[in-house]
Amino acid sequence: MKTILKIGPADHGRTVTVEEFESGQDEEGYSSELIDGRLYVSPLPELPHDQITRWILRTLNNFADEHPEFLNYVSGAARVPVPGRARPSQAQPDVTAYRDFPLHLPIDSVRWRDISPVLVVEVVSEDNPEKDLVRNVELYEQVSSIREYWIFNPLEDSDHPTLKIYRKRGRTWQRPIDVPAGSTYTTKLLPGLKLVVDPRGK
């Protein structure tokens, strides 16, 4: 019988294979990523983080329903393979959006490692803001399909988070765009979307 790796805080920094990681199970209260061949284990975020994540998931899913030519799949549990690193890496954004998700294939034939998104979203976590503000900026730049990276920051005011946007020109990020709380963001990546940065507005 195959042994399933149970991943918890004691495993943070542990070296594992892609197969071990993909077949592993997170301990209750934690989530894990594979970064440069090592486990990165984080506690599940608090309620403000969850509320923002639910809001942006709902917003992007509604957009995808109306505009499947621009987005055809949105997930809150995707794993994004990061190529070009010395050791295997699979990040887990808070929200991941795809333009060409293979919906025509049988469900059990699709693996996260075989697909790649156009948009990733993170909500800054109080326990480790560097992960979203620094580490992931580098990681997501290396994924050629990702055209934008959105970072919602609720640390100063949970009810009025700000938004930082990284957009690619070619293979590299342009200067980030800061969107204040309550302001509206539009993007050519998602024509027709008018994102008001206000998770409690709807």
VENZIPE-V284524 format. One record per pair of residues at least 24 apart in sequence whose C-alpha atoms are under 8 Angstrom apart, sorted by the first residue. I is the first residue (numbers start at 0). GAP is how many residues later the second one is. Records with the same first field share a line. If there is no record, write none. Layout:
# VENZIPE-V284524
I=GAP, GAP
This chain:
# VENZIPE-V284524
6=25, 34
7=33
8=32, 33, 34
10=28, 30
11=26, 27, 28, 29
12=25, 26, 27, 28
13=24, 25
14=24
16=71
17=70
31=60
32=56, 57, 58, 59
33=54, 55, 56, 57
34=52, 53, 54, 55, 56
35=49, 50, 51, 52, 53
36=50, 51, 52
44=80
47=106, 110, 111
48=74, 75, 76, 105
50=148
51=71, 100, 147
52=41, 42, 70
54=144
55=39, 143
56=38
59=37
62=130
67=31
68=30
69=29, 119, 120, 121
70=26, 27, 28, 29, 119
71=25, 26, 27, 28, 29
72=24, 25, 26, 27, 28
73=24
77=34
78=33, 34
79=32, 33, 35, 36, 37
80=31, 32, 35, 62
81=57, 58, 60, 61
82=59, 60
83=58
92=27, 28, 29
93=26, 27, 28, 29
94=25, 26, 27
95=24, 25
115=27, 29, 30
116=28, 29
117=27, 28, 29, 30
118=27, 28, 29, 30, 31
119=26, 28, 29, 30
120=28, 29, 30, 31
121=27, 28, 29, 30
122=28, 29, 30, 31
123=27, 28, 29, 30, 31
124=30
125=29
140=27, 30, 31, 32
141=29
143=27
146=42
158=39, 40, 41
159=37, 38, 39
160=36, 37
161=35
162=34
